[in-house]
């Protein structure tokens, strides 16, 4: 994946804005606190690395050779898509970067704790069918984790038009037929936080119309993602404060009922 003309997103500034919000939590109304997650999601949307208009398919032979070597596939001219488990050539099954190579290094470090070497490493790649890669880049599908205790990831297609598309041009297998299919890693260990972040951005775009659950997208390593850590801390604060104030409201209502009975 290569971004065409990447536009820098000041994630550090956005992260600081989220952090500063924690200091005013006690000064806003409960109704405002309930809308804070919407603001958090909007800030996350602004830090999207996978804007469709800025991403083009990466058919880099060097990346393909690196991932083949990493997986011990050097002697194989063709490789399997890690979702469809169907073998194809370099145009059909590509070495797809999870986080686009053209992303700003500042954004990558602030958001995911990744440096240039990590972005260009085999752990930031998957072998995907050509049209699956394109849909992944466009946030039309992602890989979710339904069981937090198991490192298993499953395809979630979140776009009706994508369902009917073949995994690569003229192939009989459609992307939709692979819905719920496990990502077959064969010993490969991709960066979980990158898959998780892409899944979260996909959730932001499709959760209103598709059955995609936010918690199933949040499986990355938060300690290495400063921005995501701040987001989670703020969300925890919002949940805690709202729950406390709701309990106080219920207690006040209960007290009023008791006073009426005494009269």
Backbone as a ProteinNet text record, in pm:
[ID]
protein_1_A
[PRIMARY]
XXXXXXXXXXXXXXXXXXXXXXXXXXXXXXXXXXXXXXXXXXXXXXXXXXXXXXXXXXXXXXXXXXXXXXXXXXXXXXXXXXXXXXXXXXXXXXXXXXXXXXXXXXXXXXXXXXXXXXXXXXXXXXXXXXXXXXXXXXXXXXXXXXXXXXXXXXXXXXXXXXXXXXXXXXXXXXXXXXXXXXXXXXXXXXXXXXXXXXXXXXXXXXXXXXXXXXXXXXXXXXXXXXXXXXXXXXXXXXXXXXXXXXXXXXXXXXXXXXXXXXX
[TERTIARY]
84.1	0	88.2	59.2	135.6	39.1	57	-25.7	21.9	-72.7	-38.6	-56.7	55.1	48.7	-7.3	60.7	6.9	-9	-117.9	-143.5	-118.5	-33.1	4.2	-112.1	-138	-237.3	-161.9	-181.5	-108.7	-173.2	-138.2	-197.9	-155.8	-33.4	12.7	-76.2	-113	-200.6	-339.5	-392.1	-522.6	-519.8	-409.2	-393.6	-391.4	-321.8	-315.8	-453.4	-531.4	-666.6	-751	-737.5	-812.7	-768.9	-636.7	-584.9	-634.4	-637.2	-679.4	-826.3	-903.7	-1046.2	-1070.8	-975.4	-993.3	-1003	-937.3	-935.8	-1066.2	-1153	-1278.9	-1399.1	-1373.9	-1483.9	-1581.7	-1529.8	-1617.8	-1698.4	-1666.6	-1733.3	-1842.7	-1868.6	-1970.7	-2086.1	-2199.9	-2321	-2314.8	-2402.4	-2403.3	-2442.1	-2529.8	-2568.4	-2450.2	-2365.9	-2246.7	-2147.5	-2136.9	-2044.7	-2085.9	-2217.2	-2264.5	-2232.7	-2213.4	-2180	-2029.3	-1950.7	-1804.9	-1750.6	-1801.1	-1750.7	-1767.1	-1870.3	-1888.3	-1772.1	-1729.8	-1615.9	-1487.9	-1471.6	-1354.2	-1347.8	-1461.5	-1465.4	-1433.4	-1477.9	-1449.5	-1300.5	-1237.3	-1092.8	-1019.4	-1064.6	-1003.6	-1021.1	-1138.8	-1163.6	-1065.4	-1031.2	-937.7	-796.5	-767.1	-633.7	-632.7	-718.8	-732.2	-617.4	-546.8	-437	-485.5	-609.5	-656.2	-758.2	-748.3	-839.9	-832.6	-944.5	-940.9	-875.1	-900.3	-846.1	-694.6	-636.5	-492.7	-415.2	-483.4	-417.4	-431.1	-320.1	-323.3	-261.9	-296.8	-247.9	-96.2	-33.7	111.7	146.4	213.5	254.1	407	466.8	611.2	670.3	755.9	817.9	907.9	971.1	1059.5	981.1	864	780	735.9	698.5	655.1	768.1	889.1	1004.3	1035.6	1022	1048.6	951.6	822.1	723.4	738.7	771.2	794.6	912	1018.9	1135.9	1101.4	1025.7	986.6	906.3	824.7	738	799.5	920.4	985.4	927.4	876.4	813.2	903.1	1034.1	1121	1111.2	1090.1	1088.6	954.4	857	724.5	711.4	676.3	656.1	521.7	421.5	288.7	259	177.6	145.6	-5.8	-49.7	-191.9	-233.7	-353.7	-418	-446	-415.6	-430.6	-576.5	-667.5	-810.2	-874.5	-862.6	-927.8	-855.1	-725.3	-640.7	-640.3	-640.3	-632.1	-502.8	-429.4	-297.8	-310.8	-226.6	-226.9	-89.5	-74.6	52.9	63.5	166.7	192.3	86.2	11	-97.1	-226	-238.2	-360.7	-356	-239.7	-218.9	-100.8	-125.6	-24.1	26.2	147.3	201	146.7	36	-35.8	15.4	49.7	87.9	-36.7	-31.5	-144.4	-156	-50.8	-41.5	29.8	-27.5	33.4	176.2	261.6	401.6	418.3	325	337.7	290.1	250.8	200.3	310.7	273.4	369.8	431.7	562.9	630.5	593	567.6	523.6	388.5	296.2	164.2	173.6	256.9	270.9	326.3	422.4	480.6	381	315.2	221.3	100.6	54.4	-67.3	-41.1	59.4	80.4	216.9	297.9	429.9	518.7	501.7	577	677.9	799.1	900.6	905	991.8	999.1	1034.2	1125.7	1166.4	1048.5	965.8	850.3	744.4	725.6	628.6	670	798.8	849.2	883.3	852.3	886.2	778.6	814.5	719.9	601.5	619.9	510.2	399.8	428.5	326.3	267.6	274.7	224.8	141.9	51.9	-27.3	-34.1	-42.7	-72.3	-223.3	-272.2	-415.9	-445.7	-560.5	-606.8	-621.9	-603.7	-596.4	-717.8	-837.4	-957.3	-984.2	-936.5	-946.9	-855.8	-736.6	-645.1	-706.1	-765	-825.4	-938.1	-1020.5	-1130.8	-1077.9	-969.4	-905.2	-856.6	-790	-740.2	-853.3	-969.2	-1082.9	-1173.9	-1131.4	-1208.9	-1346.8	-1351.8	-1475.5	-1480.3	-1367	-1359.2	-1244	-1244.4	-1139.3	-1131.1	-1044.8	-1030.7	-1061.7	-1162.3	-1206.9	-1169.3	-1169.3	-1131.2	-1246.9	-1314.7	-1435	-1405.1	-1288.3	-1250.7	-1121.1	-1124.9	-1003.6	-892.6	-924	-823.8	-752.7	-796.2	-736.3	-687.8	-568.3	-515.6	-568.3	-697.7	-762.4	-840.8	-828.4	-887.5	-976.4	-1092	-1191.5	-1233.4	-1254.2	-1291.2	-1430.4	-1440.7	-1569.4	-1584.7	-1674.2	-1701.7	-1815.5	-1794.7	-1889.6	-1947.6	-1952.2	-2003.4	-2074.5	-2200.4	-2280.7	-2219.6	-2173.6	-2117.6	-1992.5	-1916.2	-1793.3	-1824.3	-1938.1	-1975.6	-1971.4	-2018.1	-2030.6	-1905.7	-1803.9	-1681.9	-1596.5	-1532	-1442.2	-1315.6	-1248.3	-1127.5	-1017.5	-1016.9	-938.6	-1015	-986.9	-1067.4	-1085.6	-1212.1	-1251.5	-1242.8	-1218.3	-1219.5	-1361.8	-1394.9	-1531.8	-1564.6	-1463.9	-1487.3	-1511.8	-1621.7	-1651.7	-1601.6	-1579.7	-1534.1	-1641.2	-1766.6	-1875.9	-1884.7	-1843.9	-1848	-1747.2	-1655.2	-1551.2	-1585.9	-1704.9	-1746.5	-1730.3	-1659.2	-1636.6	-1520.8	-1451.6	-1338.9	-1219.7	-1153.5	-1037.9	-917.6	-842.7	-716.7	-613.7	-561.7	-468.3	-326.1	-261.7	-131.9	-13.4	-32.9	72.9	202.3	190.2	307.5	345.4	282.9	311.2	254.1	324.7	280.1	272.3	163.3	149.2	131.1	156.7	136.3	-13.1	-51	-192.5	-250.3	-170.6	-223	-256.3	-185.4	-214.5	-345.2	-363.3	-489.3	-605.2	-582.1	-685.3	-722.9	-625.3	-651.8	-729	-691.2	-764.6	-907.9	-925.7	-1060.1	-1143.4	-1079.6	-1151.1	-1194.9	-1108	-1144.2	-1257.4	-1256.4	-1365.1	-1494.8	-1485.8	-1602.4	-1661.8	-1575.8	-1623.7	-1706.5	-1669.5	-1736.6	-1863.9	-1876.2	-1984.5	-2068.8	-2039.1	-2109.8	-2259.4	-2298.9	-2440.5	-2524.7	-2463.8	-2541	-2503.7	-2392.1	-2349.5	-2330	-2345.7	-2331.8	-2184	-2118.8	-1977.4	-1964.7	-1905	-1899.9	-1764.5	-1769.4	-1647.2	-1546.5	-1591.3	-1498.9	-1422.7	-1482.2	-1416	-1303	-1300	-1194.4	-1077.3	-1099.8	-1000	-916.5	-820.8	-737.7	-588.8	-554.2	-413.6	-346.2	-219.5	-142.6	-145.6	-231.8	-250.1	-126.4	-39.7	77.3	173	166.3	257.2	190.2	67.9	-7.4	-51.6	25.2	-4.6	-141.9	-173.5	-300.7	-417.6	-408.6	-516.3	-526	-412.3	-415	-489.6	-459.7	-530.2	-679.7	-713.9	-855.1	-924.6	-857.8	-918.2	-931.4	-830.2	-837.1	-952.1	-968.3	-1077.1	-1211.7	-1222	-1347.3	-1378.9	-1276.6	-1298.2	-1347.2	-1287.5	-1330.1	-1475.7	-1510.8	-1648.8	-1744.8	-1713.9	-1801.2	-1815	-1700.9	-1702.2	-1784.9	-1762.7	-1832.8	-1981.9	-2017.4	-2159.2	-2227.1	-2161.5	-2220.2	-2239.5	-2139.8	-2149.6	-2264.4	-2276.4	-2382.1	-2519.5	-2529.3	-2657.8	-2699.1	-2601.1	-2630.6	-2676.4	-2611.7	-2649.9	-2792.2	-2826.7	-2961.4	-3064.2	-3031.9	-3123.3	-3139.5	-3028.3	-3035.8	-3122.8	-3107.1	-3187.7	-3335.8	-3367.1	-3506.1	-3562.6	-3479.5	-3523.2	-3550.3	-3466.1	-3485.2	-3612.6	-3644.4	-3767.1	-3889.6	-3885.1	-3996.3	-4020	-3909.5	-3920.9	-3981.7	-3943	-3997.6	-4147.6	-4191.8	-4335	-4413.4	-4353	-4421.3	-4434.1	-4336.8	-4340.1	-4446.8	-4483.1	-4577.5	-4718.3
-118.4	0	124.2	216.1	339.8	455.8	547.1	666.8	763.1	822.3	924.9	1060.9	1131.3	1264.2	1265.7	1199.3	1192.4	1329.8	1345.5	1471.3	1448.7	1529.6	1509.9	1540.3	1448.8	1469.3	1485.2	1597.2	1623.1	1543.3	1413.9	1324.9	1364.2	1414	1456	1567.2	1661.6	1770.3	1716.5	1623.7	1566.1	1489.1	1417.3	1342.2	1436.1	1548.2	1646	1704.6	1724.1	1776.2	1679.4	1550.6	1450.6	1448.6	1455.5	1452.7	1573.3	1688.8	1810.2	1805.4	1726.7	1716.1	1651.4	1566	1498.7	1599.5	1714.5	1812.8	1888.3	1883	1957.6	1865	1736.9	1641.2	1674.4	1723.3	1749.4	1878.3	1958.3	2086.8	2085.9	1972.1	1967.8	1880.4	1898.6	1827.8	1681.6	1602.2	1459.8	1434.6	1517.3	1499.5	1524.5	1622.7	1650.1	1535.6	1477	1365.1	1245.3	1228.3	1115.3	1132.1	1257.1	1279.4	1280.9	1276.3	1280.4	1166.6	1042.6	936.9	969.2	1045.2	1084.9	1172	1264.3	1349.7	1266.8	1171.2	1083.9	1012.9	959.9	889.3	981.6	1106.7	1201.3	1231.9	1245.4	1269.2	1149.1	1028.6	908.1	903.5	944.2	944.8	1037.7	1149.9	1244.9	1187.9	1085.9	1024.3	898	892.1	775.2	767.9	654.1	633.2	576.5	531.6	453.1	527.9	660.9	737.3	685.8	638.3	571.8	653.6	784.2	867.6	882.4	843	861.5	730.2	618.8	489	421.6	368.8	290.2	154.1	56.1	-80.6	-86.8	-161.6	-176.9	-313.1	-313.6	-439	-451.3	-405.8	-400.3	-540.1	-576	-709.1	-726.8	-618.9	-627.3	-664.4	-606.2	-638.6	-783.8	-828.7	-967.7	-1064.1	-1032.3	-1117.6	-1118.1	-1002.4	-994.2	-1081.5	-1072.9	-1151.7	-1300.7	-1335	-1476	-1531.5	-1454.8	-1498.9	-1513.5	-1418.1	-1419.4	-1544.8	-1590.2	-1706.6	-1836.8	-1828.5	-1949.6	-1997.6	-1902.6	-1937.7	-1905.8	-1891.1	-1844.6	-1930.3	-2061	-2151	-2153	-2083.4	-2081.3	-1959.6	-1985.7	-1872.9	-1805.2	-1885.2	-1833.4	-1863.6	-1781.4	-1798.9	-1792.6	-1836	-1836.2	-1705.1	-1663.1	-1554.6	-1606	-1525.6	-1568.7	-1574.6	-1528.7	-1538.2	-1649.4	-1639.7	-1736.5	-1870.2	-1871.8	-1991	-2045.6	-1953.3	-1986.7	-1927.9	-2006.8	-1966.5	-1878.4	-1774.7	-1685.4	-1626.3	-1562.9	-1500.8	-1361.8	-1287.7	-1158.8	-1053.7	-1064.8	-970.4	-1012.6	-1142	-1195.1	-1196	-1232.6	-1233.9	-1143	-1036.5	-933.5	-929.7	-877	-850.8	-715.1	-719.3	-596.9	-540.6	-412.8	-346.7	-317.5	-346.5	-318.2	-166.6	-105.3	41.3	85.5	175.5	217	266.6	231.3	273.1	424.4	493.1	637.1	718.9	654.1	729.3	815.6	929.2	1015	938.4	942.3	872.1	932.2	1061.8	1125.8	1071	1059.3	1005	860.5	782.2	640.3	623	706.6	695.8	743	856	909.3	818.3	758.6	679.3	534.7	472.4	329.1	293.2	392.6	363.7	291.7	320.9	251.6	344.7	291.1	366.3	318.3	379.5	346.2	201.7	146.4	7.3	-87.6	-56.8	-141.7	-131.3	-10.9	5.7	-75.5	-84.3	-156	-301.8	-349.4	-487.8	-584.7	-713.1	-817.2	-827.4	-787.6	-795.4	-693.6	-599.6	-503.2	-543.2	-672.9	-720.1	-846.6	-865.7	-987.2	-1023.7	-1153.2	-1194.1	-1193.3	-1102.2	-1088.2	-1089.6	-1144.6	-1135.9	-989.8	-961.3	-821.8	-739.4	-792	-713.5	-707.7	-805.5	-798.7	-688.1	-678.3	-570.8	-433.6	-417.8	-290.2	-253.3	-351.6	-327.4	-297.5	-362.7	-337.5	-192.9	-148	-10.2	91.8	54.1	146	135.7	59.1	41	-19.8	-110.2	-180.3	-317.7	-360.7	-485.1	-475.5	-564.4	-563.9	-704.1	-718.4	-845.2	-821.1	-889.6	-871.2	-992.7	-971.4	-1076.2	-1096.6	-1211.2	-1232.7	-1286.6	-1349.8	-1404.9	-1340	-1259.7	-1188.1	-1279.8	-1405.4	-1499.2	-1576.1	-1559.2	-1632.8	-1537.7	-1564.7	-1482.6	-1534.2	-1517	-1556.4	-1436.7	-1413.7	-1296.1	-1339.4	-1276.7	-1321	-1206.3	-1241.3	-1140.4	-1085.4	-952.5	-885.6	-791.9	-828.6	-745.3	-650.6	-521.2	-420.1	-336.1	-391.4	-316.3	-412.3	-383.7	-473.4	-492.7	-384.2	-394.5	-481.9	-479.3	-558.8	-708	-742.6	-883	-960	-896.9	-967.2	-962.2	-890.1	-878.9	-1005.6	-1045.6	-1162.5	-1127.3	-1229.1	-1202.4	-1141.7	-1173.3	-1100.3	-1110.3	-1025.6	-1022.1	-1159.2	-1189.9	-1311.5	-1439.6	-1428.1	-1548.6	-1576.9	-1705.9	-1744.3	-1716.2	-1711.7	-1690.2	-1542.7	-1513.3	-1374.7	-1344.1	-1217.8	-1176	-1207.1	-1186.6	-1211.4	-1356	-1449.9	-1591.5	-1626	-1533	-1554.3	-1485.9	-1427.9	-1360.1	-1452.7	-1403.7	-1483.8	-1581.3	-1581.5	-1674	-1630.3	-1726.6	-1696.2	-1659.5	-1560.7	-1523	-1630.5	-1697.7	-1808.7	-1753.1	-1746.1	-1679.1	-1772.9	-1901.9	-2001.2	-1962.3	-1920.9	-1882.6	-1736.3	-1665.3	-1522.9	-1445	-1342.7	-1260.8	-1114.1	-1074.2	-932.7	-845.8	-716.8	-624.4	-616.5	-665.5	-668.2	-528.8	-435	-300.1	-234.9	-275.4	-219.6	-276.1	-406.7	-468.7	-411.8	-394	-342.2	-199.4	-117.5	23	35.3	-48.6	-47.9	-95.2	-196.3	-246.6	-138.7	-62.5	44.3	153	189.8	290.3	238.5	107.6	48.1	54.3	25.8	34	175.3	276.1	414.4	444.3	382.6	409.7	328.6	215	123.4	73.4	113	52.1	83.7	193.6	229.6	139.6	86.7	7.9	-139.7	-176.9	-316.1	-368.6	-497.5	-561.6	-582.1	-472.9	-480.5	-420.4	-493	-456.3	-391.7	-275.2	-200.3	-282.9	-354	-429.6	-535.6	-586.4	-688.7	-629.9	-495.7	-428	-386.7	-381.5	-326.2	-437.3	-488.3	-596.9	-566.8	-443.2	-408.3	-397.6	-356.7	-341.3	-195.1	-157.3	-14.6	53.1	-19.2	43.6	101.2	52.1	101.3	204.6	244.3	338.6	454.5	560.2	668.6	731.3	753.1	815.6	725.9	596.1	504.1	485.9	493	485.3	604	724.9	843.6	834.6	782	767	672	561.1	463.2	519.2	591.9	653	752.3	832.1	928.7	857.5	752.9	677.5	616	563.6	505.9	612.9	733	842.5	879.9	887.6	921.6	817.5	690.7	582.9	587	611	612	728.4	847.6	966.4	958.3	914.4	902.9	801.4	686.1	583.3	637.6	711.3	767.9	867.1	955.6	1056.8	994.4	887.9	819.3	755.5	699.8	642.8	751.8	868.1	978.6	1025.4	1030.1	1070.4	971	840.8	738.8	749.5	777.5	793.7	913.7	1024.8	1143.8	1115.9	1041.6	1008.8	918.8	825.6	737.8	814.6	914.8	996.7	1078	1128.8	1205.6	1118.1	992.5	900.9	875.2	858.7	833.7	954.3	1075.9	1197.5	1207.7	1169.6	1176.2	1078.4	960.2	861.9	912	989.3	1038.4	1145.8	1218.5	1330.2	1279.1
0	0	0	-87.2	-92.1	-95.1	-6.7	-5.3	-112	-184.4	-280.9	-215.5	-201.9	-142	-1.7	95.6	230.8	294.4	367.2	438.3	586.4	645.9	785.5	878.8	968.8	1073.8	1205.2	1272.3	1396.5	1509.4	1515.7	1614.6	1755.1	1769.8	1902.5	1956.6	1870.2	1913.1	1949.3	1868	1896.9	2027.8	2049.4	2173.5	2293.5	2278.3	2387.3	2415.7	2309.4	2328.7	2409.8	2378.7	2454.2	2600.2	2621.2	2757.7	2837	2772.5	2843.1	2881.6	2807.5	2838.1	2973	3016	3144	3258.8	3243.5	3350.4	3367.6	3264.8	3274.3	3289.1	3307.9	3317.4	3429.4	3540.9	3655.3	3641.3	3537.3	3522.4	3415.7	3350.5	3246.9	3291	3227.9	3268.5	3229.4	3291.4	3261.1	3115.9	3059.6	2919.6	2827.8	2863.4	2784.1	2794.6	2914.1	2931.7	2847.7	2831.1	2752.1	2604	2559.2	2418.8	2395	2500.9	2485.6	2399.5	2412.7	2323.6	2176.3	2140.1	2000.8	1957.2	2044.3	2014.2	2003.1	2092.7	2087.8	1952.6	1909.2	1782.2	1665.4	1672.9	1566.2	1559	1674.4	1676.5	1616.8	1651.1	1595.9	1444.4	1397	1253.2	1181.1	1246.2	1186.8	1177.5	1256.7	1255.1	1170.1	1069.9	983.7	883.4	881.2	786.3	653.1	647.1	532.7	447.8	438.8	356.5	213.1	155.4	24.4	-85.2	-87.2	-194.9	-186.7	-73.1	-54.2	-61	-89.7	-88.1	-223.4	-274.6	-396.7	-368.6	-449.8	-427.1	-442	-354.6	-354.1	-412.7	-525.7	-589	-585.3	-479.2	-467.3	-454.7	-546.5	-544.8	-422.8	-378.4	-262.2	-137.2	-120.3	-5	-10.2	-127.7	-145.1	-110.2	-157.9	-129	20.6	86.2	230	309.1	275.3	348.8	319.4	196.6	162.1	241.5	251.3	328	475.6	529	670	703.4	609.4	632.3	581	523.9	472.6	341.3	262.1	134.3	14.6	35.9	-72.5	-198.4	-181.7	-296.9	-369.3	-314.1	-375.5	-467	-592.8	-684.2	-657.1	-622.1	-587.8	-441.3	-380	-237.8	-217.1	-97.7	-64.8	0.2	-31.9	42.1	182.4	283.7	422	467.8	381.5	412.9	330.7	200.2	111.5	107	141.8	130.6	-12.5	-107.3	-248.9	-302.2	-379.1	-429.2	-553.1	-557	-672.1	-697.6	-814.4	-849.1	-785.6	-821.2	-757.1	-780.5	-889	-913.8	-844.1	-815.3	-754.9	-602.8	-546.9	-401.8	-371.8	-298.7	-278.6	-135	-119	14.6	58.5	128.9	165.2	296.5	296.7	421.8	504.6	633.3	722.1	740.4	791	795.9	668.7	590.5	463.7	481.8	387	396.7	388.3	322.4	304.5	421.9	532.2	647.1	706.8	760.7	829.8	946.5	957.8	1067.4	1202.3	1204.1	1328.4	1370.9	1275.5	1305.8	1352.3	1283.9	1318.2	1458.7	1496	1629.3	1735.4	1712.3	1810	1829	1721.5	1727.3	1766.6	1705.7	1722.8	1781.4	1810.7	1865.1	1765.8	1635.8	1531.2	1465.9	1443.4	1370	1224.4	1146.4	1004.3	978.1	1057.4	1037.6	1061.2	1159.6	1188.3	1078.8	1025.2	917.4	795.2	770.4	653.3	681.3	801.9	836.1	787.8	784	742.1	837.2	961.9	1058.9	1029.9	942.6	900.4	765	732.8	604.1	621.4	526	513	365.9	336.5	199.6	182.1	98.4	75.6	-74.1	-108.7	-247.2	-285.8	-412.9	-459.2	-418.3	-437.4	-405	-254.9	-181.9	-35.3	16	-42.5	-2	-30	-148	-183.5	-87.7	-52.4	41.5	181.5	220.2	349.3	354.9	248.9	242.3	250	195.8	188.9	310.7	412.8	536.3	508.1	411.4	378.6	444.4	497.2	573.4	671.2	768.2	870.1	930.4	1030.3	1101	1248.6	1298.4	1436.1	1519.8	1651.1	1745.4	1841.6	1830.3	1911	2049.8	2067.2	2197.5	2243.6	2350.6	2394.1	2441.2	2471.3	2522.8	2412.7	2287.7	2177.4	2069.5	2016.4	1907.9	1774.8	1754.3	1629.3	1576.9	1446.7	1386.2	1270	1258.3	1162.4	1070.2	943	843.7	871.3	871.3	884	765.1	672	555.6	592.6	571.6	619.5	506.8	386.2	272.3	177	146	62.8	-75.7	-137.1	-272.1	-275.6	-164.7	-158.5	-150.7	-94.2	-76.9	-208.8	-315.6	-443.1	-529.8	-485	-564.7	-553.6	-662.2	-656.2	-578.3	-526.7	-448.3	-534.2	-662	-761.8	-892.8	-990.6	-1112.5	-1176.9	-1207.6	-1280.3	-1198.1	-1067.5	-984.8	-937.3	-923.7	-887.5	-741.3	-654.2	-510.8	-482.3	-414.3	-378.8	-238.5	-213	-80.4	24.1	-11.2	82.7	127.1	41.6	78	186.4	212.5	314.4	446.2	455.6	579	699.5	803.2	922.9	912.7	801.1	782.4	867.7	929.3	1013.7	928.7	975.4	912.4	944.3	841.9	860.1	854.8	970	979.3	962.4	982.7	959.7	1031.4	1158	1237	1225.6	1132.7	1115.6	1234.4	1280.3	1392.7	1350.7	1286.1	1247.5	1370.7	1353.8	1465.4	1496.4	1613.8	1651.4	1661.1	1712	1730	1595.4	1488.9	1356.2	1302.1	1314.3	1272.8	1354.2	1484	1573.2	1536.3	1506.4	1474.3	1343	1243.2	1116.4	1138.9	1225	1255.5	1324.2	1413.6	1484	1386.4	1293.5	1193.5	1104.7	1074.1	996.6	1076.6	1206.8	1294	1293.2	1297.5	1296.6	1172	1060.9	934.6	914.2	985.5	950.5	1067.5	1192.2	1304.2	1305.6	1241.5	1242.6	1153.8	1047.4	951.1	947.7	1010.9	1009	1151.1	1165.4	1296.1	1327.7	1362.7	1400.6	1539.8	1630.8	1772	1803.8	1869.7	1897.5	1976.4	2078.4	2162.6	2083.7	1975.9	1894.8	1811.1	1801.8	1726.3	1815.3	1945.3	2036.7	2098.9	2021.8	2072.7	2059.4	2027.6	2014.8	2150.4	2149	2272.2	2313.4	2407.4	2437.6	2492.8	2563.6	2625.1	2522	2397.3	2294.3	2204.1	2235.8	2153.7	2240.4	2244.8	2337.7	2311.9	2186.4	2154.4	2195	2163	2197.5	2348.3	2416.7	2563	2621.9	2572.5	2620.4	2592.5	2473.8	2439.2	2536.6	2568.4	2657.9	2800.1	2845.4	2978.2	2986.6	2881.7	2880.5	2878.4	2797.3	2791.2	2927.4	2994.7	3127.7	3225.6	3217.2	3304.6	3278.7	3150.2	3115.3	3171.7	3150.9	3199.2	3351.2	3418.8	3565	3618.2	3561.8	3611	3582.2	3461.7	3427.6	3518.1	3542.2	3628.2	3770	3821	3956.3	3965.7	3866.8	3871.7	3853.7	3775.4	3761.5	3894	3965.7	4097.1	4194.6	4186.7	4274.2	4242.6	4112.1	4073.3	4126	4116.3	4166.4	4317.4	4386.9	4532.8	4569.1	4493.2	4519.7	4497.1	4389.8	4361.6	4470.7	4518.5	4626.3	4753.1	4783	4900.6	4893.4	4773.5	4755.8	4778.9	4732.3	4750.4	4900.4	4975.4	5118	5189.6	5146.1	5208.5	5185	5064.7	5033.7	5120.4	5144.8	5228.8	5371.6	5421.1	5560.3	5579.1	5472.4	5486.6	5518
[MASK]
+++++++++++++++++++++++++++++++++++++++++++++++++++++++++++++++++++++++++++++++++++++++++++++++++++++++++++++++++++++++++++++++++++++++++++++++++++++++++++++++++++++++++++++++++++++++++++++++++++++++++++++++++++++++++++++++++++++++++++++++++++++++++++++++++++++++

